[in-house]
Amino acid sequence: MGFFSIETAWQTLQGYEMMNMLRKGQVQGVDKGDVGRQVALVAKRFGVAA
């Protein structure tokens, strides 16, 4: 169906990039295998419940 706006597409791309960086261990302050901190970061960044 595609995206309805540029803003929606941009937010989706940011989400993909954040998840890839977490998976690769490229986020400063969050280790590659530290699932608890990864969950907390995603909850904080995207405003979802952990």
C-alpha positions as CSV (number, residue, x, y, z in Angstrom):
1,M,0.0,0.0,0.0
2,G,2.9,2.4,0.6
3,F,3.2,5.3,2.9
4,F,0.7,8.1,3.2
5,S,3.3,10.8,3.9
6,I,7.0,11.5,3.9
7,E,6.9,11.8,7.7
8,T,5.6,8.2,8.0
9,A,8.2,6.9,5.7
10,W,11.0,8.8,7.5
11,Q,9.9,7.4,10.9
12,T,9.8,3.9,9.5
13,L,13.3,4.2,8.1
14,Q,14.6,5.6,11.5
15,G,13.1,2.5,13.2
16,Y,14.8,0.1,10.8
17,E,18.1,1.9,11.3
18,M,17.8,1.9,15.1
19,M,17.0,-1.8,15.2
20,N,20.0,-2.6,12.9
21,M,22.3,-0.5,15.0
22,L,21.2,-2.3,18.2
23,R,21.6,-5.7,16.5
24,K,25.2,-4.9,15.5
25,G,26.1,-3.4,18.9
26,Q,26.7,0.1,17.5
27,V,24.7,2.0,20.1
28,Q,26.9,3.7,22.7
29,G,26.0,2.7,26.2
30,V,24.1,-0.5,25.1
31,D,26.0,-3.7,24.7
32,K,25.2,-6.1,21.9
33,G,23.7,-8.8,24.2
34,D,22.1,-6.5,26.8
35,V,18.5,-7.1,26.0
36,G,17.2,-5.2,29.0
37,R,18.9,-2.0,28.0
38,Q,17.9,-2.5,24.3
39,V,14.3,-2.8,25.3
40,A,14.5,0.3,27.5
41,L,16.1,2.3,24.7
42,V,13.5,1.3,22.2
43,A,10.7,2.1,24.7
44,K,12.2,5.5,25.4
45,R,13.0,6.3,21.7
46,F,9.7,5.3,20.2
47,G,7.4,5.9,23.2
48,V,6.1,2.4,23.6
49,A,5.6,0.4,26.8
50,A,8.4,-1.9,27.8
